[in-house]
Amino acid sequence: MTTNSKILIVDDDRDLRNLVRLSLENGRRVIREASTALDGLRCANEVPPDILLLDIGLPGQFNGFSLCESLCKDPRHHALRVVVISGHGEAEDLEQAKRLGVVAYIVKPFSQTRLVTLIDQLENQIHEMVTIVS
Amino acid sequence: MLNHVGSKAQRHPSMSEVMERAIMASTNGIMIVEAGSQILTTVFVNPAFETITGFSSDEILGLPPGRLHQGDSDQVALDELRSAISTHRPTKVVLRNYRKDGTLFWNELTTSPVHDEAGRLTHFVGILNDISDRVRAESERNTWAARLDALTSMSAEGLVTFDESGLLSYVNDAFLRLSGLTPGKVEGLDAVAFDRLFARQCDPQRPCRGAAEEIAELMESGHIIDREVEVHLLAPRKRVLLRLARMGRHGTSLLLYFRDVTKARELDEIKSEFLATAAHELRTPITSILGYTELLLVRDFDAGQRRELHEIILRQAQRVTGMLNELLDLARIEARRGKDFNRAVQELRPIVDGVVNAIAEATGRTVNAMPDESLLVEVDGEKMHQALLNVLSNALKFSPPAAPVTISIRHRSDCAPAMIGVTIEDRGIGMREEQLARLGERFFRADASGKVPGTGLGISLTKEIADLHGGTLEVTSEFGKGSCFTLWLPRARPDRIDPRVAALVSEDEPSLSPDSASTFELESRIMTKILLVDDHPDIRRLIRVALGKSFEVAEAEDGVSGLETARRIKPDLVVLDVMMPGELNGLEVLAAIKSDPTLKHTRVIMVTARGQARDYEDGMQRGADAYFIKPFSPLQLVAAIKETLGNSA
């Protein structure tokens, strides 16, 4: 079972994007990066990703939550799995993330091994869904 | 019968005799003054007069009245008395009079003229009443009332009282100001009506227990309730008040106190927000450090990749260190409000030169320095260095390598004291208006892309330092064109220079750049012995690895074993941690080494945690050869070790 899942990383810290990419690269995944929420929206609309790894603390008017909200409302992205990466582990943020339908919430700093395991699991879910549909 | 006979035998006193006795027995002082054609002469005073005034009749009789004023003639009551006497009418006045011993008494004096049968004025009769006690009591009451009034009206705490019939009887100015209510609206209300009116000013989302309920409980229990009720006001503006109900002294009247804690609450919020932001900002670089380290451990990378990842780890760890240092600096500066600043009148120029040199050393970039002129400021040299360094490195970070950054001096003499401005101007990316407005906010970064390294604390720190020196940081910026920062400082008067400080400032600090290590190679036939004394095995290991194989390295984990080892192996150099557990700390070990003649060739490098300026001074005084502040770069330490050994050769 080979999945060519498409993953989009949106984070304003270049080193962190690079870290996530390095951890996840396995030759099959297609990984794209964006440094702002707006850039992330553009990327997502160009190539709809299967999994979005989103730093929720992105600055600006159109921030991480805004990106999450507009993608989750968009029927084109109904199958999208959003994984939030955040510096805060605060209850309100968690609540808001839950409301928006985020599937996992990772608080910095996090283990790369666990991140990889999580993404593997999500890909398996997507894969199962695809097989049921087909 | 006998009585009757007896009474008959006694002479019945005449009316005038009775009157004389009455006069002599009266507790009021009585004086009689004869009115001559030109002058008044005192002809009689009664014993009460003598008791009240302390003068005997001999000292008074035959003299004009007025002795009791004793020169205190500037009294309105005296004018009235004189006028009454000259127009021959009766009067009653209250005079400040003085007893024989000079003490003041308040004399309520009633005078009336006496005429003969022909209607000619012959005498005045004066009746003295010492009302000092009454006046004193009255004035005390007035003073207390005035004090109480001043207290309650000036009090920052709102105050409301209810009288014994349960109606609102008094509100002070503070309450009216805090609540936005007017006296006319609240006076005479009972507690329930008061609550209803007060609730209109409150936040309906955050209701509180009514005062009426509290008062009822208070009346019932009769105890003091030490519970402060939090009241959230929306009008006249958002405020948080604490309300306390208290029974009056006689258990009938009631008091409500309102304490405004809005500022304190806001500060608390700012603090916790700041902590949350700080924690968040620290998590990001820590994520990289942990993440890349984990990757390096579980994956195989080639040498080039490994190096790249290590560089990231190093950079992010440096970022964490920088943030921690700046956070600590900021916290310390805020907590001490400049009390630990070492301010001295000095020339500004060496400080600016120091900053320019530091930048040139660290980045290789040169800055067009300012013109040479004498400018005296009263500053903490070290803090000012830091403040200017932050602004200058900011200017360089946000402008392309070829774009010039200039430093110039501005003057402003339209204010007292006159100000000197150090202007740092760049042709960098500049800022938009909304970015400019947020500048100085903690962790605010003009660059959101993460391409420009920084903590977002530097400008906050500079601002804080400028403020505490009585100066300001002025910023203008144009997006895409560049920014201009001016650090304004009050100009110091030349007569305030402390010669001792001037001598200290001019001393050059030893500079330890990594370059000196590569240019300097130690040549020695015998292996140089180095002793590392530190309670952290990781730190000892780090230094040992950095020293490589060209030294013989010994280790000790506390002061006592460190000193023992030093005496045994006679090392050429000791790297000594100041803070160590056990009987001897680093400074004590240093003193022992320096006083031991068998160790007189041993060099010592001290290592301490940041910010222990006292340690630095103590260490240098006790003969340390160099000083390092944690965290330090192991390469720099090795360079310093080599340099120290080189100097001793």
Contacts between the chains, C-beta under 8 A, distances in Angstrom:
chain1	res1	chain2	res2	distance
A	12	B	448	5.8
A	12	B	449	6.6
A	12	B	450	5.3
A	13	B	284	5.5
A	13	B	288	7.5
A	13	B	450	4.8
A	14	B	449	7.8
A	14	B	450	5.1
A	14	B	451	7.1
A	15	B	288	4.6
A	15	B	292	8.0
A	15	B	312	5.3
A	15	B	315	7.5
A	15	B	316	6.2
A	15	B	450	7.7
A	16	B	284	6.5
A	16	B	287	6.1
A	16	B	288	5.9
A	16	B	291	7.7
A	18	B	312	7.5
A	19	B	287	7.3
A	19	B	288	5.8
A	19	B	291	4.4
A	19	B	292	6.0
A	19	B	295	7.3
A	19	B	312	8.0
A	22	B	295	5.9
A	23	B	291	7.1
A	23	B	295	6.3
A	35	B	449	5.7
A	35	B	450	7.1
A	36	B	448	7.2
A	36	B	449	7.9
A	57	B	280	6.5
A	59	B	448	5.2
A	60	B	448	6.9
A	87	B	279	7.3
A	87	B	280	3.4
A	87	B	281	7.2
A	87	B	283	4.3
A	87	B	284	6.1
A	88	B	276	6.6
A	88	B	279	8.0
A	88	B	280	5.6
A	90	B	276	7.3
A	107	B	283	7.7
A	108	B	283	3.9
A	108	B	284	6.2
A	108	B	286	7.2
A	108	B	287	4.3
A	109	B	283	5.9
A	109	B	286	4.8
A	109	B	287	3.9
A	109	B	289	7.8
A	109	B	290	4.7
A	109	B	291	7.0
A	110	B	287	6.7
A	110	B	291	7.6
A	111	B	290	7.7
A	111	B	294	6.5
A	112	B	291	5.3
A	112	B	294	4.7
A	112	B	295	5.8
A	112	B	298	7.6
A	113	B	294	6.9
A	113	B	298	6.9
